């Protein structure tokens, strides 16, 4: 029986990748260590609807290093402008 557990490609359950020029660096660093990461999109301006969330996810995927399989599962952040009509399409994404 082993007393050791080795996680080769763990998940990060709370990461802030930012946006713009910093995104390339933060995604590269995260992809080097993690298989997946739950992204906290606390951006300015905030992600307010499903189309903005999808656009941000596409920017994250585009910033991955060549050959990377790093995957950001969809996650959302509540914002005062979010309505039920906005949340329904996001749930399906």
C-alpha positions as CSV (number, residue, x, y, z in Angstrom):
1,X,0.0,0.0,0.0
2,X,1.3,3.4,-1.0
3,X,1.2,6.5,1.3
4,X,1.8,8.8,-1.7
5,X,-0.6,10.4,-4.2
6,X,0.8,12.2,-7.2
7,X,-1.4,14.5,-9.2
8,X,0.1,14.9,-12.6
9,X,-2.3,17.5,-14.1
10,X,-4.5,18.9,-11.3
11,X,-7.3,21.4,-11.7
12,X,-7.2,24.9,-10.4
13,X,-10.6,25.7,-8.9
14,X,-10.2,29.4,-8.6
15,X,-8.0,31.4,-10.9
16,X,-8.0,35.0,-12.2
17,X,-6.5,35.1,-15.7
18,X,-7.2,38.8,-16.4
19,X,-7.5,40.0,-20.0
20,X,-5.6,41.9,-22.6
21,X,-1.8,41.6,-22.8
22,X,-1.7,39.8,-19.4
23,X,-3.9,37.0,-20.6
24,X,-1.2,35.4,-22.7
25,X,1.1,35.2,-19.7
26,X,-1.4,34.0,-17.2
27,X,-2.9,31.3,-19.5
28,X,0.6,30.1,-20.5
29,X,1.5,29.7,-16.8
30,X,-1.8,28.0,-15.9
31,X,-1.6,25.6,-18.8
32,X,1.9,24.6,-17.8
33,X,0.6,23.4,-14.4
34,X,-3.1,22.5,-14.8
35,X,-5.3,20.4,-17.0
36,X,-8.4,22.6,-16.3
37,X,-9.1,25.8,-14.4
38,X,-12.3,27.4,-13.2
39,X,-11.9,31.0,-14.4
40,X,-13.1,33.9,-12.2
41,X,-13.9,36.6,-14.8
42,X,-13.8,39.6,-12.6
43,X,-12.9,41.9,-15.5
44,X,-13.5,45.6,-16.0
45,X,-16.0,45.9,-17.6
46,X,-17.5,42.7,-16.2
47,X,-18.7,39.8,-18.1
48,X,-22.5,40.5,-18.2
49,X,-24.1,37.9,-20.5
50,X,-23.6,34.6,-22.3
51,X,-22.1,36.1,-25.4
52,X,-19.5,38.1,-23.4
53,X,-18.6,34.9,-21.4
54,X,-18.2,33.0,-24.6
55,X,-16.0,35.7,-26.1
56,X,-13.8,35.7,-23.0
57,X,-13.5,31.9,-23.2
58,X,-12.5,32.1,-26.9
59,X,-9.7,34.6,-25.9
60,X,-8.5,32.2,-23.2
61,X,-8.5,29.3,-25.7
62,X,-6.6,31.5,-28.3
63,X,-4.0,32.3,-25.6
64,X,-3.1,28.7,-24.9
65,X,0.4,27.6,-25.9
66,X,0.6,25.5,-29.1
67,X,-0.4,21.9,-28.5
68,X,-1.9,22.7,-25.1
69,X,-5.1,20.9,-24.0
70,X,-5.7,23.3,-21.1
71,X,-9.5,23.6,-20.7
72,X,-11.4,26.3,-18.9
73,X,-14.8,24.9,-18.0
74,X,-17.6,27.4,-18.2
75,X,-18.2,29.4,-15.0
76,X,-20.0,32.6,-14.4
77,X,-19.9,35.4,-11.9
78,X,-23.1,37.1,-10.7
79,X,-23.5,40.7,-11.6
80,X,-26.3,43.2,-10.9
81,X,-27.1,43.5,-14.6
82,X,-27.6,39.7,-15.0
83,X,-31.2,38.8,-15.6
84,X,-32.9,35.4,-15.9
85,X,-33.0,35.9,-19.7
86,X,-29.2,36.3,-19.8
87,X,-28.6,33.3,-17.4
88,X,-30.6,30.8,-19.4
89,X,-28.4,30.8,-22.5
90,X,-25.3,30.8,-20.3
91,X,-26.5,27.6,-18.7
92,X,-26.7,25.9,-22.0
93,X,-23.1,26.9,-23.1
